[in-house]
């Protein structure tokens, strides 16, 4: 199942280091039709694909996000820069969160900043967040190396033929547990935020009814 794990890790880290976000200055500030949107995002996120034939986003996906109120509706079938920014966020979130959770995360942002003519635009929000990418990527690489080194210290008494398989499995489990805990934290944050909003809305409704 596993072989040459140290070399494989180095190759993965090299590939991970090559991953890049969509640079703000590369995002067109003109309205696009859906085919142009999918072509742009597919080319910009090509390095994030698991295999070359994979699609980052399709027209069906975009229509589904619009129907579920995750993505604001296009204007006369044209999508603005803010639509593209929203779709980029959706792309990263959809791999581990439900549509409902993505909606809960994005709605407070799109309501305030999508298409807004204010001092802080949706584009500014995106630019601020992606500016953290380099620092975060370095921290993640360091953490993955630490987990790998820890996994190499396990099953020292196992037969030589079994040791590497067990150590590789340990490494995968450590990474999986990390993803599991972070996903739980995100879901808990969403649920708690929803509770606060619901309580606030009920309080306001009660005041209106008095």
N, C-alpha and C positions, 0 to 999 in steps of 0.2 A: 504493500500500500504506500509506504513512504520510503524514500531513498535519497541519499545525499542531502540531508536536511539543512546542514549549514550552508551549502552552496545555494540551495533552494531559498533559504531565508534571505541571503544576500541579494539574490535576483528579485525577490519580492520587495525588499526594501528599496532597491534601485528603482523598480517600477513605481513604487509608492511615492518616492521622492520626485518622480517625473510627473505625477498627477498635478494638474493645475486648475485653478478656478477660472471662471469666465471673467476676464478683466473688464472692469467698468467701461473703459474707453473703447472696448471692442463691441459693445452692445449698441446696435443702431438706434438712433433717436428719431426714427421715422416709423410710421404705421406699416405693418406687414400683413399679408394674407397668411392663412394658417400653414400652407405649404412652405412658404418662406420661413416661417417661425420654426417648423420642425427641422428644416434643412439647416438653419443657423444653429439651433441647439444641438443637433446631432453632430455637427462638425466641431463645435466648441467643446463638447463633452466626450469626444471620441476616446480619449485616454481613460475614461472611467468605465468604458464598456468591458464586460467580461469576455466577449468574443466580438470580432469585427462585424458579424451579421446582426448583432443585437441592435435594437432601436432604443434610443433614449426616451423619446416621447413620440406618440403617434397622434393623428387627428382624432381618433376615437378616444384616446386618453384625455386629450384637451377638451373635447366636447363633454366627456363625463365629469371632469373637474368643474366645468361651467354649470352643468345641470345640478351638481351637488353643492353649488355656491362656494366652492373652494377658490375658483378663479372668476374674477368679475367678467361679465359678458363683453364681447368685443363690440366695437362701434362700427356698424355697417360692415361686418365681417372682417374688420381690420383690427390687428392687435398692436397696442402701443409698447413703448419701452417698458412701462410698468408691468404690462402683461408678461413680457419676457422675463423680467426680474422675478415675478411671482412663480412662473413655471420653473425657473432654476431652483428656487427654494423647494418647490414641490418635488422636483426630481430627486433631490437629496433626501427628503423626508419620507418619500413613498416606499423606500426600500425596507423600512422597519416600523412605520406607523400606518394606522388606518386612515381612510379618507376623513372620517369624523374628527380624528385627532389633529390631522393636518389643518382642517377647517378651523378648529379651536385655536390653533397656534397662529394661523395667518390672518384670520378675520380682524382681530384688534389692530393689526398693522395695516392691512389694506383699507380698513375703514378710516384710519387717520391720515394715511400718506398716499394711497393709490390715487394718482391723478390730481393730487392736492397742490395748490399753488401757495406754498408756505415756505418759511425759512428752512425747514427740514423736509426734504423730499424723499420719496421712496428710493430714488437713486442714491441719495446721501446715506440712507439706512444700509443699503446693500454695500456701498463702498466702505463704510465703517466696519461692517462685519467681515468682509473678505480681507481687510487689512490685517486681520489677526491670523490669517491662514499660515504664514511662514512660521510664526512662533508656535502655533498649535501643532503643525506638522512635525517640527523638530521634537517637541515634547512627546508626541505619539510614537515616533521612531525610537526614541530613547526608552520609552515604556515597553515597546515590543521586544527590544533587545534584552531588557532586564527580565521580561517574562521568559524569553527563550533560554537565557542563561540559567534561570531557576529550574526550568524543565529539564535541563541537561544534568541536574544534580539528583534527579529522581530515579528510582528503580536501579540503583547501583548494584544490587545483588541479583538482578535478573540475568538470565542467560544472554550471551552476547547477541545472538540472533534475534532476541525479543526486545532488548533494551532500547534500541533506536525507535522501534515501532511504538513502544509504550511512552517514551519521552516525547515523541511527536504528537501522540494522542493527548498527552498532558498539556503540551503547548496550545493545541487547538482548544482544549477545555478551558484553559486559563483565559484565552482570548474571548471565547464564547461567554464565559461568566462575566467578563468585563462588559460585553455588549448587553447581556441580559440585565445587569444591574443598572446600567445607564438608561436602557429602554424603560425599565420600571420607574426610575427617577423622573423621566420625562412624562410618563403617563400619570404619575402621582402629582406632578406639578400642574398638569393640565386639569386633573380632577379637582384639586384644591382651588385653582383659579376659577373654575366653573362654579364651585360652591360659593365662593365670595361674590361672584357676579349675580348668581341666583338669589342670594340673601339680600343683596342691594336692590335688585329689581322688585322683590317681594315687599321690601320696606317702602319703596317708592309707590308701589301699587296700593299699599295699605294707607299711605298718607293721602293719596288721591281719592280713596274711597271714604275718607272721614269727612 
